Amino acid sequence: MNSEHVTDSVILIHAHLTSQVRKDFCHDFIRQFKSFGYDVILTTHAPVDRDTQDLADYVIYDKDNLLLKNPEYRGYINFYTAGFDIMSREFVKQNTILAVLRLLLAGTAYAKLLKKKVIHIFDYDGYLENDIELQKNYDKIKNGLQGVLYERVKEQINCNDGRGGIYNRHWQIMTLIMSLDVDFLYDRLTKYTNEHLEEQMVYWGIQCGEELLAYVLGVSFLNKDEGDHVANIEIKNLRDDTYKGEEYEVGSRPLNPDLQKCGFKYSQVYLEEDYPWICLAYFNDKWKFFCMRPKRDEIEESELKIRVISNHHNIEIDAILPAWIWRTLTFGEDELQNLKIYVDDNLFREYDLTDPETKPYLIKCNRWYDK
């Protein structure tokens, strides 16, 4: 007989199973939850094959995959090297947060239909060796908390940006793992329209889906300003904040000890493995070009076959680069009129610097800092 920790709870996995590797990780995760005794809801925007349907208890397919592709919505990725740093929106193919919120809402609505009290949410490519953390979270929610969340970045108000300015840093709440009261989560996910969320992203500089999720769940300083702040939620560190090892600054901290105890793994599949990091940034009156293909080599070897042509005829790069190996180019502002980038022999992107709208667009998308 399963305990109420299991019978009153449900697992929600939001998934995009478009490759065998993704399916394999997701299937292992579902089997593990089933071995603990949990019902599993799988929500997805990608068609699901029969073996996945048979494995999960409930599968919800939503064909409306809401993707935000304009640069003001796309978020950014930071990449740090010994010689320079880049922050680029061009590394991000699209922002999937509205699509993810739809999947969370669909799963939560079904959890209400099943009369479940607590919902534990995970990305499809995670893993737990045991459910100790879920049992603890269930007890906290039963005793009055609305949920237990896990953050990658803490909220900070009036931060020094290192360049003489200040900014507000938003919480980054992860969908990798979270536990919430079902009724509470349903109310939060139905509170805002997509149009309102898009406006908030632009006005407040909400740069990625994890930051918007903090607002949706009611824990952001923006919620305080609106008189809608939710206080009875615990926000735990995804990683161990007490770790002070030599790699602390590059974000290689070990997991939160509680997550270590349950053998938690996450992001075992790199989400944008087929999307190269390519950008053109404006810095100190020069154009800085960067290219690289990020890839989890332990899953599959990957190379970037790239050809870069400037001003329609000058071949600047013609190479095959292993994963995580980058190349850069520098051009004087006036010497570059056009840049074409071919990836795997197909035109990937073209920059027309004679178009007066290109420079402002690239300044909005990319920031480069030499060290």
C-alpha positions as CSV (number, residue, x, y, z in Angstrom):
1,M,0.0,0.0,0.0
2,N,1.5,3.4,-1.1
3,S,1.6,6.2,1.4
4,E,-0.4,9.5,1.0
5,H,2.9,11.0,-0.2
6,V,2.4,9.0,-3.3
7,T,-1.4,8.5,-3.7
8,D,-2.2,12.2,-3.1
9,S,0.6,13.4,-5.5
10,V,1.2,13.2,-9.2
11,I,4.3,13.6,-11.3
12,L,4.2,16.0,-14.3
13,I,6.9,15.7,-16.9
14,H,6.9,18.2,-19.7
15,A,8.6,16.8,-22.7
16,H,9.7,17.4,-26.3
17,L,10.6,13.9,-27.4
18,T,11.9,14.5,-30.9
19,S,14.9,12.1,-30.9
20,Q,15.7,8.6,-29.6
21,V,18.1,10.0,-27.1
22,R,15.4,12.2,-25.5
23,K,13.0,9.3,-25.5
24,D,15.4,7.0,-23.8
25,F,16.1,9.5,-20.9
26,C,12.4,10.3,-20.5
27,H,11.4,6.6,-20.5
28,D,14.0,5.8,-17.8
29,F,12.7,8.7,-15.7
30,I,9.0,7.6,-16.1
31,R,9.9,4.0,-15.1
32,Q,11.7,5.3,-12.0
33,F,8.7,7.2,-10.9
34,K,6.4,4.2,-11.6
35,S,8.7,2.1,-9.4
36,F,8.1,4.6,-6.5
37,G,4.3,4.2,-7.1
38,Y,3.5,7.6,-8.6
39,D,1.0,8.3,-11.4
40,V,2.8,10.1,-14.2
41,I,1.3,12.8,-16.5
42,L,3.3,13.6,-19.6
43,T,2.6,16.8,-21.5
44,T,4.1,17.6,-24.9
45,H,3.8,19.7,-28.0
46,A,5.4,16.9,-30.1
47,P,3.5,13.8,-31.3
48,V,4.0,10.9,-28.9
49,D,4.5,7.3,-30.1
50,R,2.7,4.3,-28.7
51,D,5.4,3.0,-26.4
52,T,5.6,6.4,-24.6
53,Q,1.8,6.5,-24.3
54,D,1.8,3.0,-22.8
55,L,4.6,3.9,-20.3
56,A,3.0,7.0,-18.8
57,D,-0.3,7.0,-17.0
58,Y,-1.7,10.0,-18.8
59,V,-0.4,11.8,-22.0
60,I,-1.6,15.2,-23.1
61,Y,-0.6,16.4,-26.6
62,D,-1.0,20.1,-27.3
63,K,-0.5,21.1,-30.9
64,D,-0.3,24.8,-30.1
65,N,3.5,25.2,-29.5
66,L,3.7,28.9,-28.7
67,L,7.2,30.1,-29.6
68,L,8.5,33.7,-29.2
69,K,11.2,34.4,-31.8
70,N,11.5,38.2,-31.7
71,P,14.8,39.3,-30.1
72,E,13.1,41.1,-27.2
73,Y,11.6,37.8,-26.1
74,R,14.3,35.4,-26.9
75,G,16.4,35.7,-23.7
76,Y,20.2,35.4,-23.8
77,I,23.1,33.1,-23.2
78,N,26.3,34.3,-21.6
79,F,29.6,32.7,-22.7
80,Y,32.8,33.5,-20.8
81,T,36.4,33.1,-21.9
82,A,39.8,34.2,-20.6
83,G,40.0,36.9,-23.3
84,F,36.4,38.1,-23.7
85,D,32.8,37.7,-22.6
86,I,29.7,37.5,-24.8
87,M,26.0,38.0,-24.0
88,S,23.9,37.1,-27.0
89,R,20.3,36.7,-27.9
90,E,21.4,35.2,-31.2
91,F,22.6,32.1,-29.4
92,V,18.9,31.4,-28.5
93,K,16.7,30.1,-31.3
94,Q,13.5,31.0,-29.6
95,N,11.8,31.5,-26.2
96,T,9.7,28.5,-25.3
97,I,8.3,29.8,-21.9
98,L,4.7,30.3,-23.1
99,A,4.7,26.8,-24.6
100,V,6.1,25.4,-21.3
101,L,3.4,27.3,-19.3
102,R,0.7,25.7,-21.5
103,L,2.1,22.3,-20.8
104,L,2.2,23.0,-17.1
105,L,-1.3,24.3,-17.1
106,A,-2.6,21.3,-19.1
107,G,-0.9,18.9,-16.6
108,T,-2.1,20.8,-13.6
109,A,-5.7,20.9,-14.9
110,Y,-5.6,17.1,-15.3
111,A,-4.1,16.8,-11.8
112,K,-7.2,18.6,-10.5
113,L,-9.4,16.2,-12.5
114,L,-7.6,13.4,-10.7
115,K,-8.2,15.1,-7.4
116,K,-4.5,15.1,-6.6
117,K,-3.2,17.5,-3.9
118,V,0.4,18.0,-4.8
119,I,2.1,18.0,-8.2
120,H,5.9,17.4,-8.6
121,I,7.1,18.8,-11.9
122,F,10.2,17.8,-13.9
123,D,11.9,18.2,-17.2
124,Y,11.9,15.0,-19.3
125,D,15.7,14.4,-19.1
126,G,16.1,14.3,-15.3
127,Y,16.4,11.4,-12.9
128,L,16.0,10.6,-9.1
129,E,17.5,7.7,-7.4
130,N,14.9,8.0,-4.6
131,D,11.9,10.2,-3.7
132,I,13.0,11.4,-0.3
133,E,13.0,15.1,-1.5
134,L,9.5,14.7,-2.9
135,Q,8.2,13.2,0.4
136,K,9.7,16.1,2.3
137,N,8.2,18.6,-0.1
138,Y,4.8,16.9,0.2
139,D,4.9,17.3,4.0
140,K,5.8,21.0,3.8
141,I,2.9,21.6,1.4
142,K,0.5,19.6,3.5
143,N,1.5,21.7,6.5
144,G,0.7,25.0,4.8
145,L,3.3,25.9,2.2
146,Q,2.1,26.6,-1.4
147,G,5.2,25.0,-2.9
148,V,8.9,24.3,-2.9
149,L,10.8,25.8,-5.8
150,Y,14.5,25.6,-6.8
151,E,16.4,28.6,-8.1
152,R,19.5,29.0,-10.3
153,V,19.9,32.7,-9.7
154,K,18.7,34.7,-6.7
155,E,16.7,37.9,-6.9
156,Q,18.7,41.0,-6.1
157,I,17.5,44.6,-6.3
158,N,19.8,47.5,-7.4
159,C,22.8,45.3,-8.4
160,N,26.0,46.9,-9.6
161,D,26.4,45.8,-13.3
162,G,30.2,46.4,-13.2
163,R,29.9,49.1,-15.8
164,G,28.8,52.0,-13.6
165,G,25.1,51.2,-13.7
166,I,22.5,49.3,-11.7
167,Y,19.9,46.7,-12.5
168,N,17.4,44.4,-10.8
169,R,18.2,40.7,-11.0
170,H,15.2,38.5,-11.2
171,W,14.8,35.1,-9.6
172,Q,15.4,32.3,-12.0
173,I,13.0,29.5,-11.0
174,M,13.7,26.2,-12.6
175,T,11.2,23.7,-14.2
176,L,13.9,21.0,-13.7
177,I,12.2,20.2,-10.3
178,M,9.5,21.8,-8.3
179,S,6.6,20.7,-6.0
180,L,3.4,22.7,-5.6
181,D,-0.1,22.6,-4.3
182,V,-2.3,21.7,-7.3
183,D,-5.0,24.3,-6.7
184,F,-2.5,27.0,-6.0
185,L,-0.5,26.3,-9.2
186,Y,-3.7,26.1,-11.3
187,D,-4.8,29.6,-10.0
188,R,-1.3,31.0,-10.8
189,L,-1.1,29.6,-14.3
190,T,-4.5,31.0,-15.2
191,K,-4.0,34.4,-13.7
192,Y,-2.2,36.2,-16.6
193,T,-2.8,36.4,-20.3
194,N,0.0,35.7,-22.7
195,E,-0.2,39.4,-23.9
196,H,0.3,40.6,-20.3
197,L,3.3,38.3,-19.9
198,E,4.9,39.4,-23.1
199,E,4.5,43.1,-22.0
200,Q,6.1,42.3,-18.7
201,M,9.1,40.6,-20.4
202,V,9.8,43.7,-22.5
203,Y,9.1,46.4,-20.0
204,W,11.0,44.8,-17.1
205,G,13.8,43.2,-19.1
206,I,12.8,39.7,-18.1
207,Q,15.4,37.9,-20.1
208,C,14.5,34.2,-19.9
209,G,11.7,31.8,-19.1
210,E,13.0,31.0,-15.7
211,E,12.7,34.7,-14.8
212,L,9.1,34.9,-16.1
213,L,8.2,31.8,-14.2
214,A,9.1,33.6,-10.9
215,Y,6.6,36.3,-11.7
216,V,3.9,33.8,-12.8
217,L,4.3,31.9,-9.5
218,G,4.1,35.2,-7.5
219,V,7.6,35.3,-5.9
220,S,9.1,38.3,-7.8
221,F,9.6,41.8,-6.6
222,L,7.2,42.7,-9.4
223,N,4.5,40.8,-7.6
224,K,5.2,42.9,-4.5
225,D,4.8,46.1,-6.5
226,E,1.4,44.7,-7.7
227,G,0.3,43.6,-4.2
228,D,0.2,40.0,-5.3
229,H,3.3,38.5,-3.7
230,V,3.2,34.9,-2.4
231,A,5.2,34.6,0.8
232,N,4.4,31.0,1.9
233,I,6.7,29.4,-0.7
234,E,10.1,27.9,0.0
235,I,12.8,28.7,-2.6
236,K,15.8,26.4,-2.3
237,N,19.1,26.6,-4.1
238,L,19.5,24.3,-7.0
239,R,23.2,24.2,-6.3
240,D,25.2,24.4,-3.0
241,D,25.7,28.1,-2.1
242,T,28.2,27.2,0.5
243,Y,30.7,25.7,-2.0
244,K,33.8,27.8,-2.4
245,G,36.0,25.6,-4.6
246,E,38.2,27.0,-7.3
247,E,35.6,26.6,-10.0
248,Y,32.9,28.5,-8.0
249,E,32.9,31.6,-10.3
250,V,32.2,29.5,-13.5
251,G,29.1,28.0,-12.0
252,S,30.4,24.5,-11.4
253,R,29.1,24.2,-7.8
254,P,27.8,20.8,-6.7
255,L,24.1,20.3,-6.3
256,N,22.2,21.3,-3.2
257,P,23.0,18.6,-0.6
258,D,19.3,17.6,-0.4
259,L,19.2,17.0,-4.1
260,Q,22.5,15.0,-3.9
261,K,20.9,12.7,-1.3
262,C,18.1,11.8,-3.7
263,G,20.5,11.3,-6.6
264,F,19.0,14.1,-8.7
265,K,20.2,14.5,-12.3
266,Y,19.0,17.1,-14.8
267,S,19.6,18.4,-18.3
268,Q,21.1,15.2,-19.5
269,V,20.3,16.2,-23.1
270,Y,21.5,19.6,-24.3
271,L,18.4,21.3,-25.6
272,E,19.9,23.2,-28.5
273,E,22.4,20.7,-29.6
274,D,21.7,21.4,-33.3
275,Y,21.7,25.2,-33.0
276,P,25.1,26.8,-33.4
277,W,26.2,29.8,-31.3
278,I,26.8,32.5,-34.0
279,C,26.7,36.2,-33.4
280,L,28.0,39.6,-34.6
281,A,28.6,42.1,-31.9
282,Y,29.5,45.8,-31.9
283,F,32.3,46.8,-29.5
284,N,34.6,49.8,-29.4
285,D,33.8,50.8,-33.0
286,K,34.5,47.3,-34.3
287,W,32.5,44.3,-35.4
288,K,33.2,41.1,-33.4
289,F,32.1,37.8,-34.9
290,F,31.9,34.6,-32.9
291,C,31.0,31.0,-33.9
292,M,30.8,27.7,-32.1
293,R,28.7,24.6,-31.8
294,P,27.9,23.6,-28.2
295,K,27.3,20.0,-27.7
296,R,27.2,17.3,-25.0
297,D,30.0,15.2,-26.4
298,E,29.2,12.3,-24.0
299,I,25.9,11.8,-25.9
300,E,27.1,12.4,-29.5
301,E,30.0,13.8,-31.3
302,S,29.3,17.0,-33.2
303,E,31.2,19.4,-35.4
304,L,30.5,22.8,-36.8
305,K,31.1,22.9,-40.6
306,I,31.2,26.6,-41.2
307,R,32.1,29.0,-44.0
308,V,32.1,32.8,-43.5
309,I,32.2,35.2,-46.4
310,S,32.7,39.0,-45.9
311,N,31.6,41.6,-48.5
312,H,30.4,38.9,-50.8
313,H,33.7,37.4,-51.9
314,N,36.3,37.3,-49.0
315,I,36.5,33.9,-47.4
316,E,37.2,34.5,-43.7
317,I,36.6,31.1,-42.3
318,D,36.2,27.7,-44.1
319,A,36.6,25.0,-41.4
320,I,35.2,22.1,-39.5
321,L,35.3,22.9,-35.8
322,P,34.9,20.3,-33.0
323,A,32.2,21.0,-30.5
324,W,33.1,23.8,-28.0
325,I,35.9,25.1,-30.2
326,W,35.2,28.7,-31.3
327,R,36.6,31.1,-33.9
328,T,36.4,34.8,-33.8
329,L,36.9,37.6,-36.4
330,T,37.3,41.4,-35.9
331,F,36.4,44.0,-38.5
332,G,36.6,47.7,-38.5
333,E,33.2,49.3,-38.5
334,D,33.5,50.8,-42.0
335,E,35.3,47.8,-43.7
336,L,32.4,45.4,-43.2
337,Q,29.3,45.8,-45.4
338,N,28.1,42.2,-45.6
339,L,28.7,38.9,-43.8
340,K,27.2,35.5,-44.9
341,I,27.5,32.5,-42.7
342,Y,27.0,29.0,-44.1
343,V,26.5,26.0,-41.7
344,D,26.7,22.5,-43.2
345,D,26.7,24.1,-46.7
346,N,23.4,25.9,-46.0
347,L,23.0,29.7,-45.5
348,F,22.5,30.1,-41.8
349,R,22.5,33.8,-41.4
350,E,23.3,37.0,-43.4
351,Y,24.2,40.4,-41.9
352,D,23.6,43.4,-44.2
353,L,25.5,46.2,-42.6
354,T,24.3,48.7,-45.3
355,D,20.8,48.4,-43.9
356,P,20.4,51.2,-41.3
357,E,18.3,48.9,-39.1
358,T,21.0,46.2,-38.8
359,K,23.4,47.9,-36.4
360,P,20.7,48.9,-33.8
361,Y,19.3,45.4,-34.0
362,L,22.7,43.8,-33.3
363,I,23.4,46.2,-30.5
364,K,20.1,45.1,-28.9
365,C,21.0,41.4,-29.4
366,N,24.6,41.1,-28.5
367,R,27.1,42.5,-26.0
368,W,30.9,41.8,-26.2
369,Y,33.5,42.7,-23.6
370,D,37.2,42.3,-24.1
371,K,39.2,41.6,-21.0
